Amino acid sequence: MTQTGSALQAVRAAGEYDVERIRADFPILDLQVNGKPLVFLDNAASSQMPQVVIDRLVQYQTAEHANIHRGVHYLSETATLAYEGARRKVQRFINAKEEREVIYTRGTTDAINLVMQGYGRAFLGEGDEIIVSQLEHHSNIVPWQMLCEEKGTKLRVIPCNDAGELLLDEYAKLFSDRTKFVAITHVSNALGTINPVREMIATAHSHGVPVLVDGAQAVPHMKVDVQDLDCDFYAFSGHKMCGPTGIGILYGKAKLLEKMKPYQGGGDMILSVTFEKTTYNVIPHKFEAGTPPIAAGIGLGATIDYLESIGIDRIAAHEHELLEYATDAFKTLKGVRIVGTAKNKAAVLSFVVQGVHPHDVGTILNEDGVAVRTGHHCAQPVMQRFGIPATARASFYLYNTMQEVDALVAGIRRVQKIFG
Ligand SMILES: Cc1ncc(COP(=O)(O)O)c(C=O)c1O
């Protein structure tokens, strides 16, 4: 812990991005895989956890654990303070206007389902339309399809061009009197495209339509200000931003959350219960039934402290350099095609190697200790748009290095040699 603390201080004091110092904060990065140093390039799926966050979890479990909100004893109060303190950190991190606009969920998927259940089921009906984009993760498609099945609502899809950029003219044309909701991703997990969500939200609002933004791939990598975006709902996950699994956030504007129905019933989400009538708790608690993932929530608070101590803008700049370096290096590889070439792109490199199935690419890279994801990345409509079943995907984060990009490129050359 002391070492981690001093490493961070050094980064701050030096004012320069010292990736080796940052790497030293992540114990898992010392692993050897198949006798080679681990090169972890699967950050879009789930990122690694720094020692400070691990230490915070251990401290909670060893000296602070009790159920929250209900106790008057020391441990319950300590746990409650830490858990609610983490909520305030999230509020500040995304610049939500009020703490009560920050709802703990199990992750992005859970957050989107909450909005579908609490808002969609209450306010959308037969013939109403929901706009989603061609770049969505399944978790921002399937819940809305479930609503369509139940209510007779319809999905309208914003198409994208060959670079993987949404066609904003087409988006504008999708609006009609029937449009009642927009659900779009901030950053595509499969292609890395950064969508102009601020502009897209303004378009929706000019038609009086609320917007949910799936920020799973944005919050870990760039400054997100929900008030500046003016989004109505914003969802993200802890485990993609160096935090624990099992925790995520739904931000929602208070006036919308207040008129929504609770997603689940149970303890903590009520003010009073009789067999005749139950009154619900105020927001955010109305949406947080049962014992929550307390440790994970507190861990998320520590994660935010960690990311802020480095600076999210500096992390973004580092990732951008990695993306440019990797994109240039890939241009030297014959027979390798990058899928997703948007001008405004996050550090995600999806690619196909001519004549080799992406799973074989991933398997051979793993022999070199290089971890990439292969498959459809829970974005099958994106794969269909590009006429491919799958890609291999390298996704970078704050601790990745140029040398790791070199290892990836060398691994791909080896794949090509084997399949030569
Ligand atoms: C863009 C996007 N949305 C949603 C999700 C789902 O996140 P979770 O599995 O944490 O709920 C992911 C996960 O990969 C994602 O990349």
The ligand as an SDF file (V2000), in Angstrom:
LIG
                    3D

 16 16  0  0  0  0  0  0  0  0999 V2000
  -21.0230   -1.0790  -24.4400 C   0  0  0  0  0  0  0  0  0  0  0  0
  -21.3800   -2.0800  -23.3780 C   0  0  0  0  0  0  0  0  0  0  0  0
  -22.5890   -2.0470  -22.8240 N   0  0  0  0  0  0  0  0  0  0  0  0
  -22.9620   -2.9100  -21.8610 C   0  0  0  0  0  0  0  0  0  0  0  0
  -22.1050   -3.8800  -21.4100 C   0  0  0  0  0  0  0  0  0  0  0  0
  -22.5600   -4.7990  -20.3360 C   0  0  0  0  0  0  0  0  0  0  0  0
  -21.8480   -4.5490  -19.1650 O   0  0  0  0  0  0  0  0  0  0  0  0
  -22.0320   -5.5020  -17.8900 P   0  0  0  0  0  0  0  0  0  0  0  0
  -21.7530   -6.8920  -18.3830 O   0  0  0  0  0  0  0  0  0  0  0  0
  -21.0000   -5.0060  -16.9230 O   0  0  0  0  0  0  0  0  0  0  0  0
  -23.4190   -5.3430  -17.4150 O   0  0  0  0  0  0  0  0  0  0  0  0
  -20.8260   -3.9620  -21.9600 C   0  0  0  0  0  0  0  0  0  0  0  0
  -19.9140   -5.0540  -21.5570 C   0  0  0  0  0  0  0  0  0  0  0  0
  -19.0660   -5.4740  -22.3140 O   0  0  0  0  0  0  0  0  0  0  0  0
  -20.4580   -3.0400  -22.9670 C   0  0  0  0  0  0  0  0  0  0  0  0
  -19.2540   -3.0740  -23.5190 O   0  0  0  0  0  0  0  0  0  0  0  0
  1  2  1  0
  2  3  1  0
  2 15  2  0
  3  4  2  0
  4  5  1  0
  5  6  1  0
  5 12  2  0
  6  7  1  0
  7  8  1  0
  8  9  2  0
  8 10  1  0
  8 11  1  0
 12 13  1  0
 12 15  1  0
 13 14  2  0
 15 16  1  0
M  END
$$$$
